[in-house]
Amino acid sequence: MAQIVLGIGSSHTPMLNAPLEDWPRFIERDRMRPHLDKAGNPVTYTELEKLAPPDIATQLTPEMMAQRHSAAMAELDRLRHALRDARLDVLIIVGDDQKELYFDDNMPSILVYRGETIRNVPLREFPGPDWARRASSRYYETQGPREFPVHTGLAQHVIDHLVEQQFDIACADRLPEGQGEGHAFGFVHKRLLDEASPLPVLPVFLNTYYPPNQPTPGRCLKLGRAIHDAVLAWPGDLRVGVLASGGLSHFTVDEDLDHRVMDALRIRDEAALASIPRNLLNSGNSEIRNWLCMAGASWHLQLRSMNYLPCYRTPAGTGTGLCFGVWT
């Protein structure tokens, strides 16, 4: 019998790829990028500084940053061990694509990848400083393209089941020539899974970032439930994991939103998760949708750990609400 035996949620920010000494340097990029306030309204970095928490200075001390960096690295180790100990046959990865493979001329809301392999390629052009390039390059191969195995049989089965459940699913059986998987999926391959013995994956892409066809929170939960049912209907024995890649709040850290999500996940409050206002799920916050899909697929499992680190990096309160969860 096929069954989902593991659920994992993990942030995948470049902060997790950067050494501690580079965390304060993110201000160079945050000053340049557009931002949203906690209500989802466009603001500049300067405007965001005026809205920052009153204790922001205490969040930016070298001691606090060192403590949180160390804790984050320990959480990644915890996730690696959980993936190894689960003895999975396949890992479903729910992630988003930030115009790495899909663009405004063809932006699927939900896509299931069904190729025999998925390619990871070295980082090419990068419009930023060397320290930021080094962090981003850790999502990708360094020497040349590499093909990672995909459980194409389960992918096709999931697509068939989702269509029967009235989901309008996009699918792809290959990547564009010369292109590789995006950072949400590369993070799992390069930072969490055993590269020496790669586990077959099943990539599920959600358009979390780009209006107008972002799936609603409730739809993400229902998608997860339908994926769970599809796995149960697989005609054979499989140990399956589901991993949400991304989140929680960023680029503006929103601890209230993050705790709202985590509290609802802890008590399995589907109504609370489905009713998260969509204006709060834009920019980096939008990756919370990946967690909702994973939660829907893992609803039957028990939460074993969920650890949260509000990792601020500038006086404007930018950074990432890092979260790491394990369900078995």
C-alpha positions in Angstrom: 0.0 0.0 0.0 1.3 3.5 -0.9 1.2 6.0 1.9 2.5 9.4 2.9 4.7 8.8 5.9 6.5 12.2 6.2 5.6 15.9 5.8 8.3 18.6 5.9 8.2 22.3 5.7 11.4 24.3 5.2 12.3 27.8 4.4 14.8 28.1 1.5 16.0 31.7 1.6 19.5 32.6 0.4 20.1 33.5 4.1 20.4 29.7 4.7 23.1 29.5 2.0 25.1 32.5 3.3 27.7 32.4 6.1 26.9 34.4 9.2 29.3 37.3 8.2 27.2 37.9 5.1 23.8 38.3 6.8 24.3 42.0 7.5 25.2 42.5 3.8 21.7 41.7 2.6 20.9 45.4 3.3 22.8 46.2 0.1 20.1 44.4 -1.9 17.1 45.2 0.3 17.7 48.9 -0.1 17.3 48.5 -3.9 14.3 46.1 -4.1 10.7 47.1 -4.0 8.9 46.1 -0.8 5.4 45.4 0.7 4.3 46.4 4.1 2.5 43.9 6.4 -0.8 44.7 4.8 0.5 44.0 1.3 0.8 47.6 0.2 3.8 48.7 -1.9 6.4 50.7 0.1 10.0 51.8 -0.3 12.8 50.6 1.9 12.9 54.1 3.6 9.2 53.9 4.3 9.6 50.4 5.7 12.2 51.6 8.1 9.6 53.9 9.7 7.3 50.9 10.2 9.9 48.6 11.7 9.4 47.0 15.2 10.5 49.4 18.0 13.0 46.8 19.2 14.6 46.2 15.8 18.0 47.2 17.0 18.0 44.3 19.5 17.2 41.9 16.6 20.3 43.0 14.7 23.1 42.5 17.2 26.0 40.3 16.2 25.1 38.0 19.1 21.5 37.6 18.0 22.4 37.0 14.4 25.0 34.4 15.4 22.5 32.6 17.7 19.8 32.4 14.9 22.3 31.4 12.2 23.5 28.5 14.3 20.0 27.5 15.1 19.0 27.6 11.5 21.9 25.3 10.5 20.9 22.9 13.2 17.3 22.8 11.8 18.6 21.9 8.4 20.5 19.0 9.9 17.3 17.9 11.6 15.5 17.9 8.3 18.2 15.9 6.6 18.0 13.3 9.3 14.2 13.1 9.1 14.4 12.6 5.3 17.1 9.9 5.7 15.3 8.1 8.5 11.9 8.0 6.8 13.3 5.5 4.2 11.3 7.1 1.4 10.7 5.8 -2.1 9.8 9.2 -3.5 9.6 12.8 -2.3 6.9 15.1 -3.6 8.3 18.6 -3.6 5.8 21.5 -3.5 7.6 24.7 -4.6 7.2 27.9 -6.6 8.8 29.2 -9.7 9.9 32.8 -9.6 10.1 33.4 -13.4 12.9 30.9 -13.6 11.1 28.5 -16.0 7.7 30.0 -16.5 6.9 33.6 -17.4 3.9 35.8 -18.1 3.4 34.3 -21.5 2.7 31.0 -19.9 2.3 31.0 -16.1 0.5 27.8 -14.9 -1.3 28.1 -11.6 -0.6 24.4 -10.7 1.8 22.2 -12.7 2.9 18.6 -12.0 6.2 17.7 -13.6 6.3 14.2 -15.1 9.6 13.9 -16.9 11.9 10.9 -16.2 14.5 13.3 -14.7 14.7 17.0 -13.8 17.8 18.9 -14.5 19.9 21.1 -12.3 22.4 23.4 -14.0 25.0 25.9 -12.7 24.0 29.4 -12.0 24.7 31.7 -15.0 24.1 35.4 -15.1 23.6 37.0 -11.7 23.1 40.8 -11.4 24.5 41.2 -7.9 27.7 41.3 -5.8 29.9 38.3 -5.4 28.8 37.5 -1.9 25.2 37.3 -3.0 26.1 35.2 -6.1 27.9 32.7 -3.8 24.8 32.3 -1.7 22.5 31.8 -4.7 24.9 29.4 -6.4 24.3 26.9 -3.6 20.9 26.0 -5.1 22.7 24.7 -8.2 25.4 22.4 -9.6 28.9 23.8 -9.9 30.6 21.7 -12.5 27.9 21.1 -15.1 24.3 19.9 -15.6 23.0 17.0 -13.6 19.8 15.0 -14.0 17.9 14.0 -10.9 15.5 11.1 -11.0 11.7 11.7 -11.0 9.1 9.1 -10.2 7.3 9.6 -13.5 4.8 6.8 -12.9 3.5 8.4 -9.7 3.5 11.8 -11.4 1.3 10.5 -14.2 -1.0 8.8 -11.7 -1.3 12.0 -9.6 -2.1 14.0 -12.7 -4.8 11.5 -13.7 -6.3 11.6 -10.2 -6.3 15.4 -10.0 -8.1 15.7 -13.3 -10.7 13.3 -12.1 -11.1 15.5 -9.0 -11.8 18.5 -11.2 -8.4 20.2 -10.9 -7.2 21.8 -14.1 -3.6 20.7 -14.1 -0.8 21.8 -16.3 1.9 19.3 -16.8 5.4 19.2 -18.3 7.6 16.2 -19.3 10.8 18.2 -19.8 12.5 21.5 -19.1 13.4 24.0 -21.8 16.7 23.2 -23.5 19.7 24.3 -21.3 17.5 25.3 -18.4 17.4 23.7 -14.9 15.1 23.5 -12.0 14.5 26.7 -10.0 15.8 27.5 -6.5 12.8 26.0 -4.6 13.6 22.6 -6.0 17.4 23.0 -6.2 17.4 23.8 -2.5 16.0 20.4 -1.7 18.4 18.6 -4.0 21.5 20.5 -2.9 20.9 21.2 0.7 18.6 18.5 2.1 18.8 15.3 0.1 21.7 12.8 -0.2 23.3 13.7 -3.5 25.3 10.4 -3.5 22.1 8.4 -3.7 19.5 10.7 -5.1 15.9 10.0 -4.1 13.3 10.1 -6.9 11.1 13.2 -6.6 7.8 14.4 -7.9 7.9 18.2 -8.4 4.6 20.2 -8.0 4.8 23.8 -9.0 2.4 26.4 -7.5 2.2 29.9 -8.9 2.5 31.5 -5.5 3.9 34.9 -6.6 2.3 36.3 -9.7 -1.3 37.6 -10.0 -3.9 37.0 -11.4 -3.9 33.2 -11.2 -2.5 32.4 -7.8 -4.4 29.5 -6.1 -6.3 30.5 -3.0 -5.3 29.2 0.4 -8.3 26.9 0.4 -7.5 25.6 -3.0 -3.9 24.8 -1.9 -5.3 22.8 1.0 -7.7 20.9 -1.2 -4.9 20.2 -3.7 -2.9 18.7 -0.9 -5.8 16.5 0.2 -6.3 15.3 -3.4 -2.6 14.5 -3.7 -2.9 12.4 -0.5 -5.8 10.5 -2.0 -3.9 10.0 -5.2 -1.0 8.4 -3.3 -3.3 6.1 -1.4 -4.8 5.0 -4.7 -1.4 4.0 -6.2 -1.4 0.3 -7.0 1.7 -0.8 -5.1 3.8 -0.2 -2.0 5.5 3.2 -1.8 6.7 5.3 1.2 6.1 8.9 0.2 7.1 12.2 1.7 5.8 15.6 0.9 8.0 18.7 1.4 7.0 22.4 1.2 9.9 24.5 0.0 9.9 28.2 0.9 8.3 30.7 3.4 7.4 31.8 5.8 7.1 35.7 5.8 9.6 37.7 3.8 11.0 40.0 2.7 9.3 42.0 5.4 9.3 39.7 8.5 5.7 39.4 9.8 5.8 37.5 13.1 2.0 37.9 13.6 1.3 36.2 10.2 3.8 33.5 10.8 2.4 32.6 14.2 -1.1 32.7 12.7 0.0 30.0 10.2 1.9 27.9 12.7 -0.8 28.0 15.3 -3.3 26.8 12.7 -1.0 24.1 11.5 -0.4 22.8 15.1 -4.1 22.4 15.8 -5.1 21.4 12.3 -7.4 24.3 11.9 -8.3 24.0 8.2 -10.8 26.9 8.3 -8.2 29.3 9.7 -5.6 28.3 7.1 -8.2 28.6 4.2 -9.2 32.1 5.4 -5.8 33.7 5.4 -6.4 37.0 3.5 -4.9 36.8 0.0 -3.4 40.3 0.3 -1.1 38.9 3.0 0.2 36.2 0.7 2.1 38.2 -1.9 5.8 38.6 -2.5 7.8 36.2 -0.3 4.9 35.6 2.0 3.2 33.9 -0.9 5.3 30.7 -0.4 3.1 30.0 2.6 0.8 28.4 -0.1 3.4 25.6 -0.5 3.0 24.8 3.2 -0.8 24.7 2.9 -0.6 22.2 0.1 1.9 20.1 2.1 -0.4 20.3 5.2 -3.4 19.1 3.2 -1.4 16.1 2.0 0.0 15.4 5.5 -3.1 16.1 7.6 -3.2 12.5 8.9 0.4 12.8 10.3 1.5 14.0 13.8 3.5 17.1 14.2 6.9 16.2 15.7 8.6 19.6 15.6 8.1 23.1 14.4 10.7 25.6 15.1 10.6 29.3 14.1 13.4 31.9 13.9 12.4 35.5 13.0 15.7 36.3 11.2 15.8 40.1 10.8 18.7 41.5 8.7 18.1 45.3 8.4 16.8 48.2 10.4 13.7 48.2 8.1 12.6 44.8 9.5 13.5 42.9 6.4 14.6 39.3 6.5 12.9 35.9 6.6 10.6 34.2 9.1 12.5 30.9 9.0 10.4 27.9 9.8 11.2 24.2 9.9 8.5 21.5 10.5 8.4 17.7 10.6 5.3 15.6 10.6 5.4 11.7 10.8 
